[in-house]
Amino acid sequence: MTDSENVLSDLFSGDGSRRNVSVYLAVLAVALLYHASVYWFILGSEIQAKDEQINYIVEFEESSELFSDSRTINDGEKETLEFTASADLFDSMSGFGLLTITVSYAETSGEFADPCDTVSADLALTDVSADWNNANNVLSGVSSDCETIVLTLHVYPEYDGQTKEVTGMDASYWSDAWSDSSYGQGTFELDVEVLVNEPPTSGIPTVSDTNEEVDVTWEAVFYDVSVRESS
């Protein structure tokens, strides 16, 4: 007879052994009931609470402020242009979402076959609170064919203007998450440099191309946030 058969024989061989088996089965049943109650009453309530969480739609209505500036910049020189958004917008809107800068120019020397000059633009990193490290930022650009340079800075962290669907908390929580007037407060600085490309006739004493007129437009995109329950 094997050891396992001896154990079973001992368990069921007498009243005492049968009583031990009954006790063992009772303990096992209690343990199973305990684990079942933990799942259904404790974890089950958490699962139910998760299922009962409300979904919200977060939407943004944008409003832009435009400011234009024009400068004549000499060959090899750099000028710094500044922009500060209107204080009224910080008071009346939920947040400052994006800053877009366009730098445009055209060859204005009037000389025959004069090529476009080279213009570079760099939005300087200042102490203005913004999402400076956003991967979608475009903070510098250069053009040598009279094409417009477009720079973009995400001011409010993670703002992209797209409608978002969120879960949990309440409507005021999500509204507050997108309402902070500290972002974008201060002065932005744009460095613009011009390198003149001489025309083929530049050797003639009366022919000269020494500067370029550059037009800069700042667009500050503010937004109002609204939150509603998802149907």
C-alpha positions as CSV (number, residue, x, y, z in Angstrom):
1,M,0.0,0.0,0.0
2,T,1.3,3.4,-0.9
3,D,1.8,6.3,1.5
4,S,-1.1,8.3,0.0
5,E,-3.4,5.3,0.4
6,N,-2.3,5.0,4.1
7,V,-3.1,8.7,4.7
8,L,-6.6,8.3,3.2
9,S,-7.1,5.1,5.2
10,D,-6.2,6.9,8.4
11,L,-8.4,9.8,7.7
12,F,-11.5,7.7,7.2
13,S,-10.7,4.8,9.5
14,G,-12.6,6.1,12.6
15,D,-15.0,8.6,14.0
16,G,-12.2,10.9,15.1
17,S,-10.6,10.9,11.7
18,R,-13.9,11.6,10.0
19,R,-14.4,14.5,12.4
20,N,-11.0,15.9,11.4
21,V,-12.1,15.7,7.8
22,S,-15.3,17.5,8.5
23,V,-13.4,20.2,10.3
24,Y,-11.0,20.5,7.4
25,L,-13.9,20.8,4.9
26,A,-15.6,23.4,7.0
27,V,-12.4,25.5,7.2
28,L,-12.1,25.2,3.4
29,A,-15.7,26.3,2.9
30,V,-15.2,29.3,5.2
31,A,-12.0,30.3,3.3
32,L,-13.8,30.1,-0.1
33,L,-16.8,32.1,1.2
34,Y,-14.3,34.8,2.6
35,H,-12.5,35.2,-0.8
36,A,-15.9,35.3,-2.6
37,S,-17.2,38.0,-0.3
38,V,-14.0,40.1,-0.7
39,Y,-14.4,39.9,-4.5
40,W,-18.2,40.5,-4.7
41,F,-18.6,43.1,-1.9
42,I,-15.3,44.9,-1.7
43,L,-13.8,44.7,-5.2
44,G,-17.2,44.5,-6.7
45,S,-18.1,47.9,-5.3
46,E,-14.9,49.4,-6.7
47,I,-15.7,47.9,-10.1
48,Q,-19.3,49.3,-9.9
49,A,-18.0,52.7,-8.9
50,K,-15.7,52.7,-11.9
51,D,-18.6,51.8,-14.2
52,E,-20.6,54.6,-12.7
53,Q,-18.0,57.3,-13.3
54,I,-19.3,60.1,-15.6
55,N,-17.7,60.9,-18.9
56,Y,-17.3,64.6,-19.9
57,I,-16.7,66.4,-23.1
58,V,-14.2,69.3,-22.9
59,E,-14.5,71.9,-25.7
60,F,-12.6,75.1,-26.5
61,E,-13.8,78.2,-28.2
62,E,-10.9,80.2,-29.5
63,S,-10.4,84.0,-29.9
64,S,-7.3,85.6,-31.4
65,E,-5.5,88.8,-30.9
66,L,-3.3,90.1,-33.8
67,F,-0.4,92.5,-33.5
68,S,1.7,93.5,-36.5
69,D,5.1,95.1,-36.7
70,S,7.4,96.1,-39.6
71,R,11.1,96.7,-39.4
72,T,13.8,97.6,-41.9
73,I,16.9,95.5,-40.9
74,N,20.4,96.2,-42.3
75,D,22.6,93.5,-43.7
76,G,24.2,91.4,-41.0
77,E,22.2,93.0,-38.2
78,K,19.7,91.4,-35.7
79,E,16.8,93.1,-34.2
80,T,14.6,92.0,-31.2
81,L,10.9,92.5,-31.5
82,E,8.7,92.2,-28.5
83,F,5.0,91.2,-27.9
84,T,2.9,91.3,-24.7
85,A,-0.7,90.0,-24.9
86,S,-3.5,92.3,-23.7
87,A,-4.2,92.0,-19.9
88,D,-8.0,92.1,-20.7
89,L,-7.7,88.7,-22.4
90,F,-6.3,87.1,-19.3
91,D,-9.2,88.4,-17.3
92,S,-12.0,87.5,-19.8
93,M,-10.8,84.1,-21.2
94,S,-10.0,80.8,-19.7
95,G,-6.4,80.5,-20.9
96,F,-3.7,81.5,-23.4
97,G,-3.4,78.5,-25.7
98,L,-1.1,79.2,-28.6
99,L,1.2,81.9,-29.9
100,T,1.8,81.9,-33.7
101,I,4.3,84.2,-35.4
102,T,4.6,84.8,-39.1
103,V,7.6,86.6,-40.6
104,S,7.3,87.7,-44.2
105,Y,9.3,89.7,-46.6
106,A,9.9,90.3,-50.3
107,E,13.0,91.5,-52.1
108,T,12.6,95.2,-52.2
109,S,15.8,96.5,-53.7
110,G,14.3,96.8,-57.2
111,E,17.6,95.7,-58.7
112,F,17.6,93.4,-61.8
113,A,17.6,89.7,-60.9
114,D,18.3,90.5,-57.2
115,P,17.8,87.2,-55.3
116,C,15.8,87.1,-52.1
117,D,17.8,87.9,-48.9
118,T,18.2,85.4,-46.1
119,V,16.0,86.1,-43.1
120,S,16.2,84.0,-39.9
121,A,13.8,84.3,-36.9
122,D,14.2,82.8,-33.4
123,L,11.7,83.0,-30.5
124,A,13.9,83.5,-27.5
125,L,13.3,81.4,-24.4
126,T,12.3,83.9,-21.7
127,D,10.8,83.6,-18.2
128,V,7.3,83.7,-19.6
129,S,5.4,80.6,-18.3
130,A,4.7,78.4,-21.3
131,D,5.0,74.9,-22.6
132,W,8.5,75.6,-24.0
133,N,9.4,71.9,-24.3
134,N,6.4,70.8,-26.3
135,A,7.5,68.5,-29.1
136,N,5.2,70.4,-31.6
137,N,6.7,73.8,-31.0
138,V,8.5,75.5,-33.9
139,L,10.7,78.2,-32.3
140,S,13.1,79.1,-35.1
141,G,13.1,79.3,-38.9
142,V,15.0,80.6,-41.8
143,S,14.1,81.6,-45.4
144,S,16.2,82.5,-48.4
145,D,13.5,82.4,-51.0
146,C,11.1,85.0,-49.7
147,E,8.8,82.3,-48.2
148,T,7.0,83.2,-45.0
149,I,8.4,81.8,-41.8
150,V,5.8,80.4,-39.3
151,L,6.7,79.8,-35.7
152,T,4.4,78.2,-33.1
153,L,4.6,78.1,-29.3
154,H,2.2,76.0,-27.2
155,V,1.6,78.3,-24.3
156,Y,-0.9,76.4,-22.1
157,P,0.5,72.9,-21.4
158,E,-0.8,70.2,-23.8
159,Y,-3.3,72.6,-25.4
160,D,-4.0,71.8,-29.0
161,G,-7.5,73.2,-29.4
162,Q,-9.0,69.8,-30.0
163,T,-12.1,68.5,-28.1
164,K,-11.3,66.0,-25.4
165,E,-13.2,63.3,-23.7
166,V,-12.4,62.6,-20.0
167,T,-13.7,60.4,-17.3
168,G,-14.3,60.9,-13.5
169,M,-14.2,63.8,-11.1
170,D,-16.7,66.5,-11.9
171,A,-17.3,69.2,-14.5
172,S,-15.7,72.0,-12.3
173,Y,-12.6,69.9,-11.9
174,W,-12.0,69.7,-15.6
175,S,-12.9,73.4,-16.1
176,D,-10.4,74.4,-13.5
177,A,-7.8,72.2,-15.1
178,W,-7.9,74.3,-18.2
179,S,-8.3,77.7,-16.5
180,D,-5.0,79.3,-15.4
181,S,-4.2,82.9,-16.3
182,S,-0.5,82.6,-15.3
183,Y,0.5,80.9,-18.6
184,G,1.6,83.5,-21.2
185,Q,1.9,86.4,-18.8
186,G,4.9,88.6,-19.8
187,T,6.9,89.7,-22.8
188,F,7.9,87.4,-25.7
189,E,11.0,88.3,-27.7
190,L,11.7,87.5,-31.3
191,D,15.2,87.8,-32.8
192,V,15.2,88.6,-36.5
193,E,18.4,88.7,-38.6
194,V,18.9,89.7,-42.2
195,L,21.8,88.6,-44.5
196,V,21.6,90.4,-47.8
197,N,22.2,88.4,-51.0
198,E,23.7,90.8,-53.6
199,P,22.3,91.1,-57.1
200,P,24.5,90.1,-60.1
201,T,25.0,93.8,-60.8
202,S,26.3,94.6,-57.3
203,G,29.7,95.6,-58.7
204,I,28.2,98.7,-60.3
205,P,28.7,101.7,-58.0
206,T,25.0,102.8,-58.3
207,V,23.7,99.3,-57.4
208,S,23.2,98.5,-53.7
209,D,21.2,96.1,-51.6
210,T,22.0,96.8,-48.0
211,N,18.8,96.0,-46.0
212,E,15.4,94.3,-46.0
213,E,12.0,95.2,-44.8
214,V,10.5,92.5,-42.6
215,D,6.8,92.2,-41.6
216,V,6.0,90.3,-38.4
217,T,2.5,89.3,-37.2
218,W,1.9,87.9,-33.7
219,E,-1.3,85.9,-33.2
220,A,-2.2,85.2,-29.5
221,V,-4.8,82.4,-29.5
222,F,-6.9,82.5,-26.3
223,Y,-9.8,80.2,-25.5
224,D,-12.8,79.7,-23.3
225,V,-13.4,76.2,-22.0
226,S,-16.7,74.5,-21.6
227,V,-17.4,71.1,-20.0
228,R,-20.5,68.9,-20.4
229,E,-21.5,65.4,-19.7
230,S,-21.1,62.9,-22.5
231,S,-24.4,61.5,-23.7
